[in-house]
Amino acid sequence: MKKKKKIIIILGAIAVVAIIVVVNIFKSGEKAYKVQVDKAKRGDITSIVTANGRITPKTDVKISAYVPAKIVKLPVKEGDLVKKRQLLVQLDETEYKAAANQAKAQLSSAEANLEQAQLVYQRQKELFEKKLSSKEQYDAAFTQLHLTQAQRAQSVANLEQAEYDLSKTTITSPMDGMVTALNAKLGEIVMIGTMNNPGTVIMTISDMSEIQAEVEVDETDVASVKVDQEAKIEIDAFPDTLFKGIVTEIGHTARISGLGTQDQVTNFLVKVMLLDTIPDIRPGMSATVDVTTNFHPNVLSLPIQAVVMKEEKADTLKKKEEGALASTDSNQTKDEKKKKEKEVQGVFVIKEGRAKFVKVKTGIADQQNIEILSGINENDQVVTGSYKILRTLKDGDKVKIEKKVEKKEESEKG
């Protein structure tokens, strides 16, 4: 009996050893994913919203004609600096001078008629009071007086209109500025605007002392943009130079392009005032604006690509609900189960050669890094790539860290 027990013990030990060997062999044959890693570290995070647009003056005035006429003088050209009340355009005034003279003559005639009507009325009034004139004659004189008074008032209005039209044949600058657009030529007949036909815009005068960038910000970013936020402006015409700016206005009306299509884009107009003086700047220049929407100093951060979204079933989120979920699981459809799955954000932390998925809470982000509010600690090794690996990597997968390739400095040629 003792011999049999000894044999059983030996065989049991051999079996345990065999199982251990098989497990080790199985583990050694497990696939290890090659990953890129980085450490969670502290630093400053500056959140930025980037948008593209064009340079415009804060104030510009489109110069149009108030009366239709031919341009007989055009003493300015595009790019000229002009002063307030300086002559910009002289229109042919021949027709309007004649109309003003005619209105003056009509007024003189109306005044003479009024004077005559006043004399007749006064005479009829005296006769009527002495009962030497009939009531009909008195009423007729009274009516004629009021009629001539109205005719004179109409003549005065006609003269004022004629003189106003005449004055509008001379167009002067409403402000100091620059001629930033000149659309008409000498000898051209300019037209005034009507309900269905816009008038001729002869030129545009711009106040170049205050310049701004008008950019369109995506609807997903505009909520974080506020008035008085600082901005950096890059103008294509001045490469490798950043100019200071400040947000002055945020539009409330959406600008929608591609409405009703897959390419529909909704933007909002944001105006950023330039704080630097740029002598050679011109309206219409292309610009890129980076608005600083937030700044957090000395925070824990990771490269943005390290944070991934993973689906997690509801019955694995809270152990307290395990009993209730287990009792109803058999009656749930596939669609109901999918509804109970939700995406959580997290990172893969390297522990003992394996990737462990850890949920994290994030804060603001810049173009490269994202703030980590909770979930990991400083100097934790976190998987940052590749993108393909991050999409397929699972909690507990074995990983192998790729060595960073360092660029060797070229030796100086002797």
VEXKOL-572376 format. One line per field, with one value per residue (C-alpha): z, y, x; residue number from 1. Coordinates in nm, 3 decimals, decimal comma. Example, Ala and Ser with C-alpha at 12.3 -4.5 7.8 and 13.67 -1.06 7.14 Angstrom:
<fimis>
z	c(0,780	0,714)
y	c(-0,450	-0,106)
x	c(1,230	1,367)
resi	c(1	2)
</fimis>
This chain:
<fimis>
z	c(0,000	0,086	-0,248	-0,435	-0,249	-0,332	-0,702	-0,698	-0,538	-0,794	-1,082	-0,940	-0,914	-1,270	-1,386	-1,210	-1,362	-1,703	-1,668	-1,568	-1,865	-2,104	-1,966	-1,999	-2,353	-2,433	-2,278	-2,455	-2,780	-2,712	-2,965	-2,838	-3,005	-3,085	-2,940	-2,907	-2,558	-2,379	-2,015	-1,856	-1,766	-1,646	-1,861	-1,979	-2,203	-2,422	-2,594	-2,938	-3,199	-3,552	-3,832	-4,177	-4,333	-4,480	-4,374	-4,378	-4,250	-3,947	-4,128	-4,500	-4,705	-5,049	-5,258	-5,487	-5,689	-5,560	-5,910	-6,254	-6,460	-6,652	-6,465	-6,586	-6,319	-6,134	-5,960	-5,749	-5,825	-5,631	-5,343	-5,299	-4,949	-4,922	-4,663	-4,539	-4,783	-5,058	-5,410	-5,527	-5,825	-6,027	-6,226	-6,520	-6,361	-6,677	-6,646	-6,272	-6,306	-6,560	-6,330	-6,042	-6,255	-6,371	-6,012	-5,917	-6,197	-6,092	-5,736	-5,852	-6,049	-5,750	-5,523	-5,768	-5,788	-5,409	-5,379	-5,627	-5,445	-5,113	-5,260	-5,410	-5,085	-4,878	-5,112	-5,109	-4,731	-4,691	-4,939	-4,774	-4,430	-4,574	-4,737	-5,081	-5,200	-5,202	-4,988	-5,304	-5,416	-5,071	-5,055	-5,404	-5,306	-4,985	-5,174	-5,439	-5,165	-5,008	-5,351	-5,437	-5,093	-5,163	-5,509	-5,357	-5,098	-5,380	-5,573	-5,265	-5,230	-5,600	-5,572	-5,264	-5,446	-5,755	-5,551	-5,355	-5,680	-5,809	-5,493	-5,533	-5,863	-5,650	-5,439	-5,161	-4,915	-4,595	-4,396	-4,402	-4,560	-4,863	-5,196	-5,169	-5,471	-5,783	-6,002	-6,238	-6,513	-6,645	-6,889	-6,750	-6,668	-6,312	-6,210	-5,883	-5,710	-5,741	-5,573	-5,828	-5,958	-5,735	-5,813	-5,932	-5,656	-5,783	-5,523	-5,166	-4,905	-4,612	-4,278	-4,266	-3,911	-3,770	-3,940	-3,850	-3,963	-4,039	-4,000	-4,000	-3,692	-3,695	-3,485	-3,266	-3,163	-3,155	-2,807	-2,656	-2,831	-2,621	-2,675	-2,555	-2,596	-2,729	-3,077	-3,307	-3,671	-3,960	-4,292	-4,608	-4,750	-4,447	-4,395	-4,076	-3,888	-3,620	-3,532	-3,211	-3,209	-2,987	-3,046	-3,079	-3,219	-3,250	-3,498	-3,389	-3,735	-3,883	-4,224	-4,383	-4,696	-4,876	-4,716	-4,730	-4,852	-4,686	-4,711	-4,514	-4,297	-4,035	-3,937	-3,744	-3,832	-3,577	-3,598	-3,457	-3,432	-3,520	-3,245	-3,452	-3,718	-4,061	-4,319	-4,638	-4,539	-4,784	-4,751	-4,887	-4,783	-4,662	-4,291	-4,037	-3,678	-3,366	-3,078	-2,729	-2,560	-2,243	-2,059	-1,780	-1,637	-1,503	-1,563	-1,627	-1,998	-2,271	-2,650	-2,786	-2,982	-2,660	-2,550	-2,719	-2,702	-2,617	-2,590	-2,250	-2,161	-1,887	-1,695	-1,652	-1,535	-1,200	-1,001	-0,794	-1,093	-1,178	-1,009	-1,173	-1,514	-1,486	-1,411	-1,717	-1,960	-2,106	-2,210	-2,374	-2,752	-2,932	-2,989	-2,619	-2,534	-2,780	-2,618	-2,286	-2,440	-2,418	-2,516	-2,246	-2,296	-2,157	-2,217	-2,225	-1,940	-1,961	-1,656	-1,641	-2,019	-2,077	-2,184	-1,918	-2,026	-1,772	-1,789	-1,771	-1,738	-1,973	-1,977	-2,241	-2,531	-2,763	-3,106	-2,964	-2,600	-2,385	-2,014	-1,792	-1,486	-1,335	-1,401	-1,425	-1,245	-1,352	-1,526	-1,608	-1,937	-2,182	-2,533	-2,791	-3,116	-3,371	-3,468	-3,607	-3,287	-3,068	-3,264	-3,218	-2,881	-2,597	-2,221	-2,108	-2,444	-2,429	-2,570	-2,671	-2,661	-2,980	-2,935	-3,043	-3,343	-3,264	-3,547	-3,540	-3,597	-3,908	-3,831	-3,953	-4,269	-4,208)
y	c(0,000	0,241	0,168	0,242	0,572	0,670	0,596	0,804	1,098	1,076	1,058	1,358	1,561	1,467	1,578	1,915	1,970	1,876	2,122	2,399	2,320	2,319	2,652	2,807	2,675	2,818	3,155	3,167	3,115	3,398	3,682	4,001	4,326	4,576	4,912	5,263	5,412	5,739	5,844	6,061	6,384	6,730	7,042	7,341	7,288	7,569	7,504	7,667	7,709	7,754	7,916	8,061	8,382	8,715	9,054	9,335	9,692	9,744	10,032	10,074	10,275	10,190	10,506	10,505	10,774	10,937	11,058	10,900	11,090	11,060	11,075	11,384	11,387	11,096	11,239	10,931	10,582	10,256	10,264	10,643	10,788	11,040	11,292	11,365	11,593	11,540	11,525	11,167	11,193	11,477	11,389	11,586	11,857	12,017	11,853	11,918	12,285	12,333	12,161	12,388	12,702	12,587	12,525	12,876	13,027	12,826	12,949	13,312	13,262	13,098	13,384	13,640	13,448	13,431	13,806	13,871	13,628	13,800	14,142	14,003	13,830	14,142	14,353	14,100	14,076	14,454	14,464	14,167	14,327	14,641	14,416	14,541	14,191	13,857	13,557	13,361	13,620	13,627	13,243	13,227	13,476	13,285	12,953	13,106	13,238	12,893	12,737	12,978	12,921	12,546	12,607	12,816	12,543	12,289	12,514	12,550	12,170	12,129	12,378	12,205	11,869	12,016	12,180	11,856	11,657	11,916	11,892	11,512	11,549	11,626	11,325	11,374	11,133	11,072	10,997	10,968	10,639	10,452	10,379	10,000	9,935	10,142	9,999	10,286	10,474	10,828	10,881	10,595	10,660	10,560	10,439	10,463	10,154	10,041	9,765	9,502	9,654	9,748	10,078	10,137	10,111	10,354	10,281	10,167	10,382	10,191	10,311	10,127	10,243	9,950	9,614	9,285	8,925	8,784	8,405	8,128	7,903	7,557	7,513	7,254	7,511	7,843	7,781	7,800	8,128	8,441	8,816	8,954	8,621	8,654	8,531	8,483	8,580	8,445	8,628	8,442	8,756	8,778	8,422	8,314	8,609	8,594	8,902	8,967	8,995	8,994	8,861	9,154	9,001	8,658	8,609	8,470	8,370	8,043	8,035	7,704	7,565	7,248	7,258	6,923	6,732	6,505	6,790	7,036	7,263	7,510	7,796	8,122	8,449	8,566	8,899	8,934	9,280	9,310	9,480	9,516	9,782	9,632	9,902	9,696	9,506	9,503	9,403	9,057	8,895	8,535	8,478	8,196	8,274	8,073	8,181	8,085	7,957	7,811	7,764	7,514	7,525	7,223	6,956	6,582	6,516	6,256	6,261	6,294	5,968	5,768	5,829	5,581	5,494	5,137	4,975	4,844	4,648	4,784	4,456	4,490	4,851	4,806	4,488	4,594	4,532	4,187	3,994	4,196	4,178	3,804	3,740	3,934	3,854	3,551	3,763	4,044	4,076	4,156	4,515	4,562	4,433	4,675	4,962	4,864	4,894	5,231	5,378	5,489	5,673	5,542	5,453	5,133	5,132	4,892	4,662	4,350	4,328	4,357	4,636	4,722	4,941	5,218	5,466	5,829	6,169	6,433	6,813	7,060	6,973	7,145	7,026	6,744	6,673	6,629	6,697	6,392	6,477	6,128	5,760	5,741	5,874	6,064	5,849	5,569	5,406	5,443	5,301	5,581	5,386	5,275	5,389	5,045	4,873	5,106	5,014	4,639	4,619	4,459	4,468	4,212	4,167	4,094	4,379	4,447	4,801	4,927	5,108	5,470	5,534	5,824	6,028	6,027	6,354	6,365	6,382	6,684	6,627	6,673)
x	c(0,000	0,277	0,442	0,119	0,072	0,430	0,370	0,049	0,230	0,511	0,266	0,074	0,393	0,485	0,138	0,169	0,512	0,374	0,085	0,326	0,548	0,249	0,122	0,467	0,497	0,153	0,242	0,576	0,393	0,142	0,161	0,324	0,218	0,490	0,388	0,521	0,509	0,551	0,546	0,280	0,453	0,377	0,377	0,175	-0,129	-0,260	-0,592	-0,612	-0,887	-0,755	-0,953	-0,887	-1,012	-0,910	-0,779	-1,035	-1,042	-1,263	-1,434	-1,485	-1,732	-1,863	-1,897	-2,201	-2,379	-2,698	-2,786	-2,724	-2,466	-2,141	-1,809	-1,621	-1,347	-1,185	-0,877	-0,790	-0,665	-0,661	-0,414	-0,426	-0,453	-0,736	-0,849	-1,199	-1,393	-1,135	-1,282	-1,326	-1,562	-1,713	-2,025	-2,163	-2,381	-2,527	-2,870	-2,892	-2,791	-3,067	-3,317	-3,213	-3,250	-3,592	-3,699	-3,584	-3,792	-4,097	-4,052	-4,035	-4,357	-4,527	-4,424	-4,565	-4,892	-4,905	-4,851	-5,133	-5,365	-5,295	-5,395	-5,714	-5,808	-5,741	-5,959	-6,243	-6,225	-6,266	-6,555	-6,725	-6,698	-6,866	-7,126	-7,020	-6,914	-7,088	-6,994	-6,909	-6,654	-6,494	-6,472	-6,320	-6,046	-5,979	-5,949	-5,721	-5,492	-5,451	-5,395	-5,114	-4,960	-4,952	-4,806	-4,529	-4,454	-4,435	-4,197	-3,975	-3,961	-3,880	-3,595	-3,454	-3,463	-3,299	-3,022	-2,973	-2,936	-2,693	-2,483	-2,461	-2,277	-1,971	-1,866	-1,610	-1,449	-1,649	-1,332	-0,954	-0,853	-0,728	-0,892	-0,892	-1,114	-1,187	-1,463	-1,548	-1,363	-1,359	-1,647	-1,855	-2,221	-2,300	-2,646	-2,834	-2,972	-3,333	-3,532	-3,426	-3,105	-2,808	-2,646	-2,291	-2,029	-1,771	-1,502	-1,435	-1,263	-1,110	-0,978	-0,646	-0,565	-0,769	-0,725	-0,892	-0,901	-1,245	-1,237	-1,497	-1,489	-1,646	-1,961	-1,784	-1,520	-1,706	-1,852	-1,502	-1,418	-1,482	-1,444	-1,105	-0,923	-0,569	-0,482	-0,187	-0,235	-0,032	-0,069	0,034	0,197	0,430	0,563	0,739	0,586	0,318	0,115	-0,074	-0,451	-0,758	-1,109	-1,352	-1,670	-1,835	-2,118	-2,455	-2,577	-2,455	-2,290	-2,388	-2,225	-2,330	-2,675	-2,851	-2,547	-2,292	-2,040	-2,256	-2,041	-2,166	-1,936	-1,964	-1,789	-1,532	-1,348	-0,997	-0,840	-0,469	-0,270	0,048	0,101	0,180	0,268	0,220	-0,094	-0,384	-0,749	-0,826	-0,497	-0,533	-0,480	-0,477	-0,576	-0,495	-0,720	-0,598	-0,915	-0,760	-0,429	-0,349	0,008	0,198	-0,066	-0,033	-0,050	-0,013	0,006	-0,350	-0,337	-0,284	-0,645	-0,879	-1,247	-1,344	-1,684	-1,774	-2,087	-2,305	-2,302	-1,926	-1,938	-2,105	-2,072	-2,372	-2,596	-2,458	-2,740	-3,017	-2,853	-2,795	-3,164	-3,285	-3,000	-3,174	-3,474	-3,272	-3,249	-2,926	-3,042	-3,112	-2,766	-2,608	-2,792	-2,632	-2,288	-2,124	-1,791	-1,549	-1,224	-0,902	-0,540	-0,336	-0,084	0,210	0,227	0,446	0,470	0,097	-0,139	-0,394	-0,687	-0,742	-1,028	-0,917	-1,080	-0,940	-0,927	-0,815	-0,586	-0,344	-0,236	-0,020	-0,102	-0,411	-0,458	-0,520	-0,731	-0,751	-0,685	-0,306	-0,001	0,306	0,571	0,324	0,419	0,131	0,086	0,088	0,098	0,074	-0,276	-0,355	-0,238	-0,445	-0,756	-0,708	-0,529	-0,728	-0,703	-0,441	-0,266	0,104	0,315	0,670	0,802	0,959	1,286	1,287	1,509	1,735	1,877	2,252	2,421	2,635	3,002	3,184	3,381	3,749)
resi	c(1	2	3	4	5	6	7	8	9	10	11	12	13	14	15	16	17	18	19	20	21	22	23	24	25	26	27	28	29	30	31	32	33	34	35	36	37	38	39	40	41	42	43	44	45	46	47	48	49	50	51	52	53	54	55	56	57	58	59	60	61	62	63	64	65	66	67	68	69	70	71	72	73	74	75	76	77	78	79	80	81	82	83	84	85	86	87	88	89	90	91	92	93	94	95	96	97	98	99	100	101	102	103	104	105	106	107	108	109	110	111	112	113	114	115	116	117	118	119	120	121	122	123	124	125	126	127	128	129	130	131	132	133	134	135	136	137	138	139	140	141	142	143	144	145	146	147	148	149	150	151	152	153	154	155	156	157	158	159	160	161	162	163	164	165	166	167	168	169	170	171	172	173	174	175	176	177	178	179	180	181	182	183	184	185	186	187	188	189	190	191	192	193	194	195	196	197	198	199	200	201	202	203	204	205	206	207	208	209	210	211	212	213	214	215	216	217	218	219	220	221	222	223	224	225	226	227	228	229	230	231	232	233	234	235	236	237	238	239	240	241	242	243	244	245	246	247	248	249	250	251	252	253	254	255	256	257	258	259	260	261	262	263	264	265	266	267	268	269	270	271	272	273	274	275	276	277	278	279	280	281	282	283	284	285	286	287	288	289	290	291	292	293	294	295	296	297	298	299	300	301	302	303	304	305	306	307	308	309	310	311	312	313	314	315	316	317	318	319	320	321	322	323	324	325	326	327	328	329	330	331	332	333	334	335	336	337	338	339	340	341	342	343	344	345	346	347	348	349	350	351	352	353	354	355	356	357	358	359	360	361	362	363	364	365	366	367	368	369	370	371	372	373	374	375	376	377	378	379	380	381	382	383	384	385	386	387	388	389	390	391	392	393	394	395	396	397	398	399	400	401	402	403	404	405	406	407	408	409	410	411	412	413	414)
</fimis>
